[in-house]
Amino acid sequence: MSVLVVGISHNSAPVSLLERVALDRDGVHKLITDAASCEHVSEATVIATCNRLEIYTEVERFHGSIEQISRLLVDRAGETTEAMLPHLYVHYDDGAISHLFQVAAGLDSMAVGEGQILGQTREALRRGQELGTVGSALNNLFQQALRVGKRTRAETEIDQVAPTLVSAALDETTKVVGAVEGKHVVVVGAGAMAGLATATASRLGAGRLSIVNRSVDRAVRLAVQYSGEAVRLADLGDELATADIVISCTGSSGTIIDRALLSRVRGDVERPLALIDLALPHDIAPDVADLAGVRRVGLAELADLLHGGVTGREVQEVRRILGEEVTAFLAARRQASVTPTVVALRSMATNVVDAEMTRLEGRLPDLDDTVREEIRQTVRRVADKLLHEPTVRVKELANEQGAVSYAAALAELFALDPDAVDAVTRPVVTEEGLS
């Protein structure tokens, strides 16, 4: 079994294409179950963010699996296979593990080092667990990726080197409206990105904060936390009339702010207004930028602003840590691959010893109990010594190329029952979950 990743992100596709594959919560759940139902796929989950959609699977075969998984993304984009394939990327086995670690560490993000991806990786694991599509393989991989992501942030300052999308966008809008301090900032949405936007605006000294959302209750929670005010989506126009900066990130399937709405609420006023669109599909119609005094900053522009902007010591240090972690994870996985064979071999030896002792007791029923036990211990020690060197060596060889072949050879030489080997690898479900 091996890990296969098929994805599309800001690194491989334009924002216009990413918008077409953007999914809501139900869409993500369906994509996970569709992937898990593919032939040769035993486990599956999906990382879905505003600028990436990646399907992670545990597969029996590379060929066949890659075609089916890729088709799931092609169908959602509504594109032809020929048009879509150049924008997809594939990582397999060792490469897939390395890629996930880079994602969790923030090295593959639009804003290198941003912290949100760690929560989004955790959410991908949680979704798969809830749907029952994540087993021991992906659970172990994602748990390790989360640990690696935390380590890189604890041991380096990677999360401080690069600006978040929100910070980068606000930096850009200062050219139009000036500093955030004292300004009326309107945040449309109440999810994780909206929370980040509200926190950032508050930290920069926004004079007035308005959180606009369909669910007023969710808006209230953010408003209370940052001394803002909660506003119904129906009253968005009133807020736009006095806003200096608008940050929209609703995850809606349609446009929230268009040219007609802005023209109506602004009238003939040409007061500067900065609009930041962090949503996929976009919340703010691109043509609003044609209105006098209006500046729109979208994800495509942010990608250009942030591209290649972060290099240096912190990134290099994170890459060093990732190299260590990938090497350690692969070594542990290779050793774990031979463990079932070793356990089955020792179990077979124990059964042989027990069978021979039973035969001896049948032939010598009057054997003294002390002598019988001494014979049993002696036979066991002989079996242990005979098996010690092969089992130690096969674990050592597990770190070299072809480790699976050594385990298979051991099983073949000792005629181990395949069912006995499989029984060791079979996951056990406890009250605490999968183990």
NUVO-883569 format. One line per field, with one value per residue (C-alpha): residue number from 1; residue in three letters; x, y, z. Coordinates in Angstrom, 2 decimals, m for minus. Example, Ala and Ser with C-alpha at 12.3 -4.5 7.8 and 13.67 -1.06 7.14 Angstrom:
2
fitor <- (1	2);
seti <- (Ala	Ser);
x <- (12.30	13.67);
y <- (m4.50	m1.06);
z <- (7.80	7.14);
//
This chain:
435
fitor <- (1	2	3	4	5	6	7	8	9	10	11	12	13	14	15	16	17	18	19	20	21	22	23	24	25	26	27	28	29	30	31	32	33	34	35	36	37	38	39	40	41	42	43	44	45	46	47	48	49	50	51	52	53	54	55	56	57	58	59	60	61	62	63	64	65	66	67	68	69	70	71	72	73	74	75	76	77	78	79	80	81	82	83	84	85	86	87	88	89	90	91	92	93	94	95	96	97	98	99	100	101	102	103	104	105	106	107	108	109	110	111	112	113	114	115	116	117	118	119	120	121	122	123	124	125	126	127	128	129	130	131	132	133	134	135	136	137	138	139	140	141	142	143	144	145	146	147	148	149	150	151	152	153	154	155	156	157	158	159	160	161	162	163	164	165	166	167	168	169	170	171	172	173	174	175	176	177	178	179	180	181	182	183	184	185	186	187	188	189	190	191	192	193	194	195	196	197	198	199	200	201	202	203	204	205	206	207	208	209	210	211	212	213	214	215	216	217	218	219	220	221	222	223	224	225	226	227	228	229	230	231	232	233	234	235	236	237	238	239	240	241	242	243	244	245	246	247	248	249	250	251	252	253	254	255	256	257	258	259	260	261	262	263	264	265	266	267	268	269	270	271	272	273	274	275	276	277	278	279	280	281	282	283	284	285	286	287	288	289	290	291	292	293	294	295	296	297	298	299	300	301	302	303	304	305	306	307	308	309	310	311	312	313	314	315	316	317	318	319	320	321	322	323	324	325	326	327	328	329	330	331	332	333	334	335	336	337	338	339	340	341	342	343	344	345	346	347	348	349	350	351	352	353	354	355	356	357	358	359	360	361	362	363	364	365	366	367	368	369	370	371	372	373	374	375	376	377	378	379	380	381	382	383	384	385	386	387	388	389	390	391	392	393	394	395	396	397	398	399	400	401	402	403	404	405	406	407	408	409	410	411	412	413	414	415	416	417	418	419	420	421	422	423	424	425	426	427	428	429	430	431	432	433	434	435);
seti <- (Met	Ser	Val	Leu	Val	Val	Gly	Ile	Ser	His	Asn	Ser	Ala	Pro	Val	Ser	Leu	Leu	Glu	Arg	Val	Ala	Leu	Asp	Arg	Asp	Gly	Val	His	Lys	Leu	Ile	Thr	Asp	Ala	Ala	Ser	Cys	Glu	His	Val	Ser	Glu	Ala	Thr	Val	Ile	Ala	Thr	Cys	Asn	Arg	Leu	Glu	Ile	Tyr	Thr	Glu	Val	Glu	Arg	Phe	His	Gly	Ser	Ile	Glu	Gln	Ile	Ser	Arg	Leu	Leu	Val	Asp	Arg	Ala	Gly	Glu	Thr	Thr	Glu	Ala	Met	Leu	Pro	His	Leu	Tyr	Val	His	Tyr	Asp	Asp	Gly	Ala	Ile	Ser	His	Leu	Phe	Gln	Val	Ala	Ala	Gly	Leu	Asp	Ser	Met	Ala	Val	Gly	Glu	Gly	Gln	Ile	Leu	Gly	Gln	Thr	Arg	Glu	Ala	Leu	Arg	Arg	Gly	Gln	Glu	Leu	Gly	Thr	Val	Gly	Ser	Ala	Leu	Asn	Asn	Leu	Phe	Gln	Gln	Ala	Leu	Arg	Val	Gly	Lys	Arg	Thr	Arg	Ala	Glu	Thr	Glu	Ile	Asp	Gln	Val	Ala	Pro	Thr	Leu	Val	Ser	Ala	Ala	Leu	Asp	Glu	Thr	Thr	Lys	Val	Val	Gly	Ala	Val	Glu	Gly	Lys	His	Val	Val	Val	Val	Gly	Ala	Gly	Ala	Met	Ala	Gly	Leu	Ala	Thr	Ala	Thr	Ala	Ser	Arg	Leu	Gly	Ala	Gly	Arg	Leu	Ser	Ile	Val	Asn	Arg	Ser	Val	Asp	Arg	Ala	Val	Arg	Leu	Ala	Val	Gln	Tyr	Ser	Gly	Glu	Ala	Val	Arg	Leu	Ala	Asp	Leu	Gly	Asp	Glu	Leu	Ala	Thr	Ala	Asp	Ile	Val	Ile	Ser	Cys	Thr	Gly	Ser	Ser	Gly	Thr	Ile	Ile	Asp	Arg	Ala	Leu	Leu	Ser	Arg	Val	Arg	Gly	Asp	Val	Glu	Arg	Pro	Leu	Ala	Leu	Ile	Asp	Leu	Ala	Leu	Pro	His	Asp	Ile	Ala	Pro	Asp	Val	Ala	Asp	Leu	Ala	Gly	Val	Arg	Arg	Val	Gly	Leu	Ala	Glu	Leu	Ala	Asp	Leu	Leu	His	Gly	Gly	Val	Thr	Gly	Arg	Glu	Val	Gln	Glu	Val	Arg	Arg	Ile	Leu	Gly	Glu	Glu	Val	Thr	Ala	Phe	Leu	Ala	Ala	Arg	Arg	Gln	Ala	Ser	Val	Thr	Pro	Thr	Val	Val	Ala	Leu	Arg	Ser	Met	Ala	Thr	Asn	Val	Val	Asp	Ala	Glu	Met	Thr	Arg	Leu	Glu	Gly	Arg	Leu	Pro	Asp	Leu	Asp	Asp	Thr	Val	Arg	Glu	Glu	Ile	Arg	Gln	Thr	Val	Arg	Arg	Val	Ala	Asp	Lys	Leu	Leu	His	Glu	Pro	Thr	Val	Arg	Val	Lys	Glu	Leu	Ala	Asn	Glu	Gln	Gly	Ala	Val	Ser	Tyr	Ala	Ala	Ala	Leu	Ala	Glu	Leu	Phe	Ala	Leu	Asp	Pro	Asp	Ala	Val	Asp	Ala	Val	Thr	Arg	Pro	Val	Val	Thr	Glu	Glu	Gly	Leu	Ser);
x <- (0.00	1.23	0.11	m1.09	m1.82	m3.53	m4.09	m4.43	m3.25	m2.15	1.22	m0.26	m3.39	m4.82	m7.37	m10.11	m9.62	m9.31	m12.68	m14.28	m13.06	m13.81	m16.12	m18.38	m18.52	m20.93	m18.89	m15.73	m17.51	m18.76	m15.30	m13.85	m16.47	m16.11	m12.34	m12.72	m15.07	m12.56	m11.09	m7.74	m8.31	m8.50	m8.35	m9.02	m9.38	m9.15	m7.37	m9.53	m8.52	m9.09	m6.09	m5.67	m7.68	m5.76	m6.99	m4.93	m5.41	m3.90	m3.83	m2.93	m1.92	m0.58	m1.85	m5.61	m5.86	m4.30	m6.68	m9.77	m8.66	m7.66	m11.03	m12.75	m11.02	m11.48	m15.23	m15.56	m13.76	m16.07	m13.03	m11.78	m9.13	m6.60	m7.21	m7.17	m4.26	m1.47	m2.76	m2.85	0.11	0.76	2.89	3.36	4.60	7.81	7.05	3.50	4.78	7.31	4.64	2.20	4.94	5.76	2.09	1.67	4.83	3.50	6.24	3.73	1.35	0.70	1.98	4.91	4.75	1.11	m0.40	m3.93	m2.85	m2.09	m5.72	m6.89	m4.70	m6.19	m9.67	m8.88	m7.95	m11.07	m13.35	m11.87	m12.22	m15.86	m16.67	m14.79	m12.51	m9.27	m7.62	m4.34	m2.12	m3.48	m4.15	m0.47	0.68	m1.52	m0.81	2.90	2.41	0.63	3.47	6.01	4.07	4.05	7.76	8.76	6.84	8.22	11.87	11.90	10.23	8.79	5.31	6.67	8.80	5.98	2.84	m0.54	m2.87	m4.79	m1.68	m0.35	m3.66	m3.92	m0.38	m1.42	m4.56	m2.62	m1.66	m5.34	m6.83	m3.76	m3.09	m5.81	m5.65	m8.86	m10.57	m14.00	m13.26	m16.06	m15.47	m17.96	m18.12	m17.58	m15.39	m11.71	m10.46	m12.92	m11.68	m8.11	m9.14	m10.99	m8.10	m5.59	m7.69	m8.22	m4.51	m3.75	m6.07	m9.25	m11.51	m14.71	m15.19	m18.33	m18.76	m21.40	m22.80	m25.94	m25.92	m25.92	m25.09	m21.74	m21.07	m21.85	m19.19	m16.51	m17.88	m17.80	m14.27	m12.88	m15.17	m16.93	m20.56	m22.52	m24.50	m27.02	m26.07	m29.23	m27.74	m24.41	m25.24	m25.43	m21.97	m20.48	m21.68	m19.32	m16.60	m12.96	m11.83	m13.92	m12.56	m14.84	m14.33	m17.73	m17.28	m20.53	m21.23	m22.23	m21.06	m21.80	m20.67	m21.16	m20.86	m24.58	m24.65	m21.58	m22.83	m26.14	m24.73	m21.85	m23.73	m21.44	m18.99	m15.43	m14.11	m11.35	m12.58	m10.38	m12.00	m10.12	m11.54	m10.14	m12.88	m13.05	m15.26	m14.85	m17.23	m16.55	m17.14	m13.86	m15.49	m16.08	m12.50	m13.78	m15.63	m13.92	m11.94	m12.38	m9.42	m10.03	m7.36	m8.09	m6.31	m4.74	m3.07	m1.99	m0.39	1.69	2.60	3.71	5.34	8.99	8.95	10.24	13.65	16.54	17.57	14.16	13.00	16.28	15.97	12.44	13.68	16.38	13.80	11.54	14.44	15.03	11.35	10.76	13.82	12.74	9.14	10.18	12.63	9.97	7.49	9.93	10.73	7.03	6.54	8.70	7.31	4.30	6.62	8.92	5.99	4.50	7.90	8.32	4.73	5.42	8.53	6.52	3.94	6.67	8.17	4.77	3.96	7.28	6.85	3.38	4.82	7.63	5.17	3.14	6.19	7.53	4.44	6.44	8.92	9.68	8.00	11.28	13.06	10.13	10.22	14.01	13.68	10.96	13.09	16.13	14.20	12.80	16.26	17.54	14.65	15.19	18.91	18.33	15.80	17.64	20.13	17.65	15.08	17.66	19.14	15.80	14.97	18.33	17.84	14.42	16.20	17.73	16.16	14.04	13.02	9.70	11.58	13.52	10.32	8.77	11.87	11.73	8.07	8.81	11.84	9.96	6.68	4.75	0.97	m0.04	m3.12	m0.89	1.14	m2.01	m3.48	m0.61	m1.27	m5.06	m6.16	m7.96	m10.90	m11.16	m13.33	m10.58	m10.63	m8.40	m5.15);
y <- (0.00	3.50	7.12	8.92	12.66	14.35	18.08	21.53	24.75	28.34	26.92	24.98	26.82	30.33	31.60	31.39	27.61	27.27	29.00	26.30	23.50	25.32	23.25	23.95	21.62	19.17	19.20	18.31	15.44	14.09	14.32	12.34	9.58	9.50	9.09	6.39	4.44	4.27	0.89	0.13	2.95	1.90	5.31	8.89	12.48	15.98	19.21	22.06	25.72	28.93	28.16	24.38	21.19	17.96	14.38	12.11	8.37	5.09	2.89	m0.64	0.35	3.55	3.00	2.97	4.84	7.99	7.98	7.65	10.24	12.74	12.27	13.44	16.84	17.10	16.52	19.18	21.75	21.20	21.14	18.64	16.22	17.75	21.25	20.21	17.76	20.38	22.05	18.89	17.52	14.04	12.87	9.20	7.35	9.04	12.14	12.31	12.19	14.95	17.09	16.85	17.78	20.85	21.80	21.51	23.55	26.35	26.12	25.40	28.22	31.35	33.32	31.14	30.17	31.17	29.34	28.64	25.63	23.72	24.01	23.10	19.99	19.06	19.60	17.22	14.52	15.15	14.98	11.66	10.25	11.33	9.83	6.63	6.99	7.50	4.37	3.73	4.72	8.22	8.76	8.14	10.28	13.27	13.10	13.21	16.05	18.08	17.40	18.46	21.63	22.53	21.76	24.04	26.91	26.23	26.00	28.71	32.05	30.96	32.15	35.66	35.89	35.91	38.05	36.36	36.94	39.46	41.40	41.41	42.67	45.40	46.50	46.89	48.87	51.48	52.94	53.88	54.55	54.94	53.09	50.94	52.91	54.89	53.49	51.84	48.20	45.88	42.13	40.03	36.46	34.86	31.81	31.21	33.65	36.29	35.79	36.33	39.44	40.88	40.15	41.75	44.88	45.21	44.83	47.56	49.97	50.02	52.81	50.89	47.19	45.77	42.01	41.19	37.67	35.76	34.20	37.14	34.84	33.95	37.60	38.50	36.14	37.87	41.32	40.76	39.38	42.39	45.20	45.43	45.36	42.51	43.34	41.34	40.59	42.38	45.61	45.27	48.23	50.60	49.51	49.88	53.48	54.47	51.82	52.58	48.93	45.84	42.31	39.60	35.87	34.17	30.96	31.80	30.28	33.67	37.28	39.26	42.72	43.82	47.05	47.83	47.58	49.79	52.38	52.64	53.05	55.36	57.58	60.21	60.02	59.23	58.67	56.02	52.49	49.38	45.99	42.79	39.56	36.44	34.06	31.28	31.61	35.40	37.43	40.77	41.28	42.24	45.11	47.13	48.32	50.43	52.71	55.94	55.70	51.92	49.53	45.76	43.28	39.62	36.32	36.40	39.74	38.53	35.48	37.76	40.00	37.14	34.93	34.33	36.98	34.83	33.19	33.08	31.58	30.68	28.88	26.99	25.96	24.68	22.69	21.14	20.11	18.68	16.64	15.14	14.42	12.83	10.58	9.53	8.86	6.76	4.75	4.08	3.08	0.67	m0.94	m1.20	m3.01	m5.94	m6.06	m8.25	m10.81	m10.83	m11.20	m14.01	m15.77	m15.64	m16.80	m19.77	m20.63	m20.54	m22.87	m25.29	m25.33	m25.93	m28.73	m30.47	m30.19	m31.69	m34.59	m35.09	m35.12	m37.77	m39.99	m39.35	m38.92	m39.53	m36.77	m34.68	m31.23	m29.42	m31.27	m30.69	m26.93	m26.80	m28.59	m26.15	m23.13	m24.63	m25.29	m21.76	m20.26	m22.28	m21.05	m17.45	m17.58	m19.09	m16.36	m13.45	m12.70	m13.00	m10.75	m8.13	m8.10	m7.83	m4.75	m3.21	m3.96	m2.32	1.05	0.05	m0.13	m3.24	m3.73	m5.26	m7.92	m8.97	m9.34	m11.35	m13.56	m14.22	m15.20	m17.47	m19.17	m20.02	m20.78	m18.31	m18.29	m15.08	m14.80	m14.75	m11.87	m9.95	m10.39	m8.37	m5.43	m5.44	m2.27	m2.66	m0.38	0.61	3.06	5.65	5.11	3.42	1.91);
z <- (0.00	m0.87	m0.51	m3.64	m3.81	m6.74	m6.43	m7.89	m6.25	m6.79	m7.84	m10.75	m11.87	m12.32	m9.81	m12.45	m12.59	m8.81	m8.53	m10.64	m8.39	m5.11	m2.90	0.05	3.07	1.43	m1.75	0.16	1.92	m1.40	m2.94	m0.03	m0.31	m4.11	m3.76	m1.11	m3.36	m6.22	m7.08	m5.38	m2.82	0.83	2.56	1.49	2.63	1.14	2.01	0.70	1.10	m0.83	m3.04	m3.04	m3.45	m2.79	m2.58	m0.31	m0.73	0.36	m2.73	m3.75	m7.28	m8.80	m12.33	m12.43	m9.14	m10.56	m13.51	m11.31	m8.75	m11.45	m13.11	m9.91	m10.17	m13.94	m13.59	m10.89	m13.02	m15.97	m18.24	m20.78	m19.59	m21.99	m20.63	m16.97	m16.73	m17.14	m13.97	m11.83	m9.91	m8.58	m5.65	m4.87	m1.80	m0.50	m2.58	m1.21	2.36	1.68	0.01	2.93	5.40	3.26	3.12	6.90	7.46	5.23	2.60	m0.17	0.78	m1.23	1.76	2.83	6.49	7.05	10.00	8.75	6.72	9.92	11.00	7.50	7.56	10.93	9.48	6.58	9.07	11.15	8.09	7.01	10.52	10.74	7.35	8.17	5.14	7.10	8.48	10.23	7.28	6.62	10.32	11.13	8.19	9.01	12.75	11.94	9.47	12.16	14.58	11.96	11.23	14.92	15.24	12.35	13.91	17.38	16.29	13.61	12.94	9.61	10.58	11.16	8.05	5.53	5.72	5.83	2.92	5.00	6.03	2.49	1.13	3.76	2.98	m0.65	0.18	2.15	m1.23	m1.67	1.76	3.93	7.20	8.77	12.00	12.56	9.45	9.14	8.27	7.14	7.27	5.31	6.63	10.02	9.32	10.06	7.42	8.59	12.14	10.97	9.03	12.03	14.39	11.99	11.47	15.21	15.90	13.34	15.13	13.02	14.24	13.59	12.90	11.29	10.90	8.30	8.02	7.13	10.59	12.97	15.90	14.36	13.59	17.20	18.51	16.42	17.17	20.93	20.81	18.92	20.13	16.79	15.72	14.17	11.02	8.99	5.41	4.31	5.68	3.86	1.62	4.59	5.73	2.25	2.15	4.98	4.72	4.02	3.73	2.99	3.42	2.04	2.61	2.80	0.83	m0.95	m4.35	m5.81	m5.86	m2.67	m3.83	m7.42	m9.38	m9.23	m5.41	m4.98	m7.47	m5.65	m2.12	m3.12	m5.54	m6.99	m4.09	m5.15	m1.64	m1.69	m0.97	m0.80	m1.42	m0.52	m1.93	m0.25	m1.39	m3.94	m5.90	m5.62	m3.46	m5.17	m8.89	m10.62	m12.54	m9.34	m9.83	m12.75	m10.31	m9.35	m6.13	m5.79	m5.52	m5.57	m4.44	m5.25	m4.78	m8.24	m7.49	m4.05	m5.63	m7.84	m4.91	m2.70	m5.33	m4.54	m1.86	1.01	1.05	3.43	6.71	8.15	5.01	4.79	8.43	7.84	4.85	7.02	9.63	6.94	5.57	9.02	9.56	6.17	6.58	10.09	9.03	6.02	8.15	10.78	8.10	6.46	9.81	10.58	7.26	8.45	11.99	11.09	9.49	12.53	14.93	12.84	12.72	16.49	16.96	14.67	16.69	19.92	18.41	17.29	20.79	22.39	19.94	20.57	24.35	24.06	22.04	24.60	27.49	25.66	25.26	28.80	31.01	34.19	33.51	36.60	36.54	37.24	34.45	32.07	32.70	32.28	28.92	27.83	28.69	26.96	23.73	23.81	24.25	21.31	19.14	20.26	19.50	16.08	15.21	16.81	14.03	11.09	12.80	13.78	10.30	8.54	10.66	9.80	6.12	6.32	6.08	2.76	m0.65	m1.13	2.51	1.54	m0.44	2.66	4.65	1.82	1.61	5.36	5.11	2.14	3.72	6.91	5.10	7.24	6.98	5.10	7.31	10.39	8.94	7.94	11.42	12.89	10.53	10.96	12.81	16.10	16.89	20.55	22.42	21.87	18.09	15.53	16.78);
//
